[in-house]
Amino acid sequence: MIPTTPVPAKDGIANPAPLGLCAFGMTTVLLNLHNAGIFEMNSMILAMGIFYGGLAQVIAGYIEAKKNNTFGLTAFTSYGFFWLSLVGLIVIPKFGWAPKASDEAMCAYLGMWGIFTLFLFFGTLKLNRALQIVFFTLVILFFLLAAEHATGNESIGKFAGYEGIICGASAIYAGMANVLNEVYGRIVLPLG
């Protein structure tokens, strides 16, 4: 599990949670700056989705498996592949390999991720407040984005962008709290 207080690594394997949380958080903030209408969809977002949000989280999930942490394995690996699949949804039609996903298809995709995240949120109730905030705001984000595609209401998507910035920032906070608490050997940033 992601520790709430500094714990020395007894198994010789570093805590992968900060990597996974920061990869998720930074990529989420950047995509949602786009969703909020601050800048266009661009190669920076796609590259972050592939390399940091995608591959770095998959690596963090693999390390969580080595640490026998089923929650960390499931969360980080799943969201890593979420980012890779999202980039695929954007890029595949540009190569002409398949048509662009319809609003109905995107509603189903985002809705499924919302349901999955809701189940993981219940797992965080046994962990710490910081993770509860990350997962709770992520549940809201997925359902807002699904609602945008279901209704065609761009205002919902813009609101989701701002909510997603909060979600991503909370993940960055949780990741940095883990790092700084470990480095200083005391609670620098509380996780609750």
C-alpha positions in Angstrom: 0.0 0.0 0.0 1.0 3.6 -0.4 2.4 4.5 3.0 1.0 7.4 5.0 4.2 7.9 7.0 7.8 7.5 6.1 8.7 3.8 6.0 12.2 2.5 5.1 12.2 0.1 2.2 12.7 -3.3 3.8 12.6 -5.2 0.5 15.2 -3.1 -1.2 12.6 -1.8 -3.7 11.8 1.9 -3.7 8.2 3.1 -3.3 6.8 3.4 -6.8 3.7 5.4 -5.7 5.3 8.9 -6.2 6.3 8.1 -9.8 2.8 6.8 -10.6 1.0 9.6 -8.8 3.1 12.3 -10.4 2.9 10.7 -13.9 -0.9 10.6 -13.6 -1.2 14.0 -12.0 1.0 16.0 -14.3 -0.5 14.4 -17.5 -4.0 15.0 -16.1 -3.3 18.6 -15.4 -1.9 19.2 -18.9 -4.8 17.5 -20.7 -7.3 19.4 -18.6 -5.7 22.7 -19.3 -6.7 21.8 -22.9 -10.2 20.7 -21.8 -10.6 24.0 -20.0 -9.9 25.8 -23.2 -6.5 27.2 -22.3 -4.7 25.7 -25.3 -5.2 23.3 -28.2 -4.7 19.6 -28.3 -1.1 19.3 -29.3 2.0 17.0 -29.4 3.0 17.9 -25.8 -0.2 16.4 -24.4 0.1 13.3 -26.7 3.8 12.8 -25.7 3.0 13.1 -22.0 0.1 10.6 -22.5 2.4 8.1 -24.1 5.6 8.5 -22.1 4.8 9.8 -18.6 1.1 9.2 -18.1 1.3 6.0 -20.0 4.7 4.2 -19.7 5.8 5.6 -16.4 2.6 4.5 -14.7 2.8 1.0 -16.2 6.4 0.8 -14.8 5.1 2.0 -11.4 2.4 -0.6 -11.5 5.0 -3.3 -12.3 7.0 -2.3 -9.3 3.9 -2.3 -7.1 3.4 -5.9 -8.2 7.0 -6.7 -7.0 6.0 -5.1 -3.7 2.8 -7.3 -3.5 0.5 -4.3 -3.7 -2.6 -5.3 -5.7 -4.2 -1.9 -5.4 -1.1 -0.1 -6.7 -0.6 -2.6 -9.5 -4.2 -2.4 -10.6 -4.4 1.4 -10.4 -1.1 2.4 -11.9 -1.1 -0.2 -14.7 -4.7 0.5 -15.6 -4.4 4.3 -15.7 -1.1 3.9 -17.6 -2.9 1.9 -20.3 -5.8 4.4 -20.1 -3.4 7.1 -21.2 -2.0 5.0 -24.0 -5.5 4.1 -25.2 -6.6 7.7 -25.1 -3.7 8.7 -27.3 -4.6 5.8 -29.5 -8.2 7.1 -29.8 -6.8 10.5 -30.9 -4.0 9.3 -33.2 -5.4 6.1 -34.9 -8.0 8.0 -37.0 -5.3 10.4 -38.2 -3.4 7.4 -39.7 -6.7 6.2 -41.3 -6.6 2.9 -39.5 -10.1 3.3 -38.1 -12.7 6.0 -37.9 -12.8 8.5 -35.1 -14.8 7.2 -32.0 -18.3 8.6 -32.0 -19.7 10.6 -29.1 -21.7 7.5 -28.1 -18.5 5.4 -28.1 -16.6 8.0 -26.1 -19.5 8.2 -23.6 -19.2 4.4 -23.1 -15.4 4.5 -22.8 -15.4 7.3 -20.3 -18.4 5.9 -18.4 -16.6 2.5 -18.0 -13.5 4.3 -16.7 -15.7 6.2 -14.3 -17.3 2.9 -12.9 -13.8 1.3 -12.6 -12.5 4.4 -10.8 -15.5 4.4 -8.5 -14.6 0.8 -7.4 -11.0 1.8 -6.8 -12.3 4.9 -4.8 -13.9 2.4 -2.3 -10.5 0.8 -1.9 -9.0 4.2 -1.0 -11.3 4.3 2.1 -8.8 1.9 3.7 -5.8 4.0 2.6 -5.4 7.8 3.2 -7.3 11.0 2.7 -5.1 12.3 -0.1 -5.8 9.2 -2.3 -9.5 9.5 -1.5 -9.5 13.0 -2.9 -7.5 11.9 -6.0 -9.9 9.0 -6.8 -13.1 10.9 -5.8 -12.2 13.8 -8.1 -11.3 11.3 -10.9 -14.7 9.6 -10.6 -16.3 13.0 -11.1 -14.0 13.9 -14.0 -14.8 10.7 -15.9 -18.6 11.1 -15.4 -18.4 14.8 -16.4 -16.5 13.9 -19.6 -19.0 11.1 -20.4 -21.8 13.6 -19.8 -20.2 16.0 -22.3 -20.2 13.3 -25.0 -23.7 12.2 -24.1 -25.2 15.7 -24.3 -22.9 17.5 -26.7 -22.7 20.3 -24.2 -19.2 21.8 -24.4 -19.7 23.8 -21.2 -19.7 20.5 -19.3 -16.4 19.6 -20.9 -14.9 23.0 -20.0 -16.1 22.6 -16.4 -14.6 19.1 -16.5 -11.3 20.7 -17.5 -11.2 22.8 -14.4 -12.3 19.9 -12.2 -9.6 17.7 -13.9 -6.9 20.3 -13.0 -7.9 19.9 -9.3 -7.8 16.1 -9.7 -4.3 16.1 -11.3 -3.0 18.6 -8.7 -4.2 16.4 -5.9 -2.3 13.5 -7.4 0.8 15.6 -7.7 0.5 16.6 -4.1 0.1 13.0 -3.0 3.1 11.9 -5.0 5.3 14.8 -3.7 4.1 14.2 -0.1 5.4 10.6 -0.4 8.7 11.8 -1.7 9.3 14.6 0.8 8.0 12.7 3.8 10.5 9.9 3.0 13.4 12.2 2.3 12.9 14.2 5.5 12.0 11.1 7.6 9.0 13.0 9.0 5.6 14.3 7.9 6.3 17.3 5.7 3.1 17.2 3.7 0.3 15.3 5.4 -1.5 12.6 3.6 -4.3 12.2 6.1 
